[in-house]
């Protein structure tokens, strides 16, 4: 969360893992994820999938795409500190651009892949 807030996007510090009822647009929501074991001889790693959601009510797509682009560039192949683990790889897997059913909201879903292993 801190890494996304540090990017100084138009969402500012509105980066949430639990979105408040009184949300202000635009904002970023750290979404769901999954962890798969990635094990081999002498290696006890994890293959992690994480979603980051960008929500905007500005007219059209420009604001949502600018925020998504900044997050993508700021996190792809970046080294981030993890507590108890070492980050081996962080990469963007896909970006999905969705029109919300309310007809007002632009929604971008970024999916990242991370490979981690326990710290020594």
C-alpha positions in Angstrom: 0.0 0.0 0.0 2.8 2.4 0.9 4.5 1.8 -2.4 1.4 2.8 -4.3 0.8 5.9 -2.1 4.4 6.9 -2.8 3.7 7.1 -6.5 1.8 10.3 -6.1 -1.0 9.4 -8.5 -4.3 11.4 -8.8 -5.7 9.0 -6.2 -3.4 10.5 -3.7 -3.4 8.7 -0.4 -6.8 7.1 -1.2 -5.4 3.6 -1.4 -7.4 1.0 0.5 -7.6 -2.6 1.3 -11.0 -2.0 2.7 -12.9 0.8 0.9 -14.7 3.2 3.3 -18.4 3.8 2.8 -17.7 7.5 2.2 -15.2 7.0 -0.6 -13.9 9.9 -2.8 -13.0 9.2 -6.4 -10.5 8.4 -7.8 -9.2 5.8 -5.5 -7.2 2.5 -5.5 -8.3 -0.7 -3.9 -6.0 -3.6 -3.2 -8.1 -6.5 -4.2 -7.9 -10.3 -4.0 -5.0 -12.5 -4.5 -3.8 -16.1 -4.5 -0.7 -18.0 -3.4 0.5 -21.2 -5.0 3.5 -23.2 -3.7 6.6 -22.9 -5.9 8.8 -25.6 -4.5 11.9 -27.4 -5.6 15.0 -28.9 -4.0 16.3 -26.3 -1.5 13.6 -23.8 -2.6 10.4 -23.1 -0.7 8.9 -20.3 -2.8 5.5 -18.9 -3.5 3.9 -17.8 -6.7 1.6 -14.9 -5.7 -1.2 -13.2 -7.8 -2.4 -9.8 -6.7 -5.1 -7.5 -8.1 -5.1 -3.7 -7.8 -8.3 -1.9 -8.8 -8.5 1.7 -9.9 -11.8 3.5 -9.7 -12.6 6.9 -11.4 -15.7 8.9 -12.1 -13.9 11.5 -14.3 -15.4 11.7 -17.8 -13.9 9.1 -20.1 -10.9 6.9 -19.4 -7.9 9.3 -19.2 -7.8 9.7 -15.4 -8.1 5.9 -14.7 -5.6 5.1 -17.4 -3.0 7.6 -16.0 -3.4 6.1 -12.5 -3.1 2.6 -13.8 -0.1 3.5 -15.9 1.7 5.1 -13.0 1.0 2.0 -10.8 2.1 -0.3 -13.5 5.4 1.5 -14.1 6.0 2.0 -10.4 5.6 -1.6 -9.4 6.7 -3.7 -12.5 10.1 -5.2 -11.8 10.5 -3.2 -8.6 12.2 -4.4 -5.5 10.0 -4.0 -2.5 10.8 -5.0 1.1 8.7 -7.8 2.5 8.5 -8.9 6.1 9.8 -12.4 6.5 10.2 -13.0 2.7 12.3 -12.0 -0.2 10.8 -10.7 -3.4 12.4 -12.4 -6.3 10.1 -11.0 -9.0 7.2 -8.5 -9.4 5.7 -8.1 -12.8 2.5 -7.0 -14.4 0.5 -9.8 -15.9 -2.5 -8.0 -17.3 -4.6 -4.8 -17.3 -8.4 -5.0 -17.8 -10.4 -1.9 -18.5 -14.1 -2.3 -17.4 -17.1 -0.1 -17.7 -19.0 -0.2 -14.4 -22.7 -1.0 -14.7 -23.6 2.4 -13.1 -22.6 4.0 -16.4 -20.4 6.6 -14.5 -17.4 4.7 -13.2 -14.3 3.6 -15.0 -12.7 0.5 -13.5 -9.2 -0.8 -14.2 -8.0 -4.1 -12.8 -4.2 -4.6 -12.8 -3.0 -8.2 -12.1 0.5 -8.6 -10.7 2.6 -11.7 -10.3 5.1 -12.0 -7.5 7.6 -14.7 -6.8 8.7 -14.9 -3.1 10.7 -17.1 -0.8 11.2 -17.0 2.9 14.0 -14.7 4.1 17.1 -16.4 5.4 
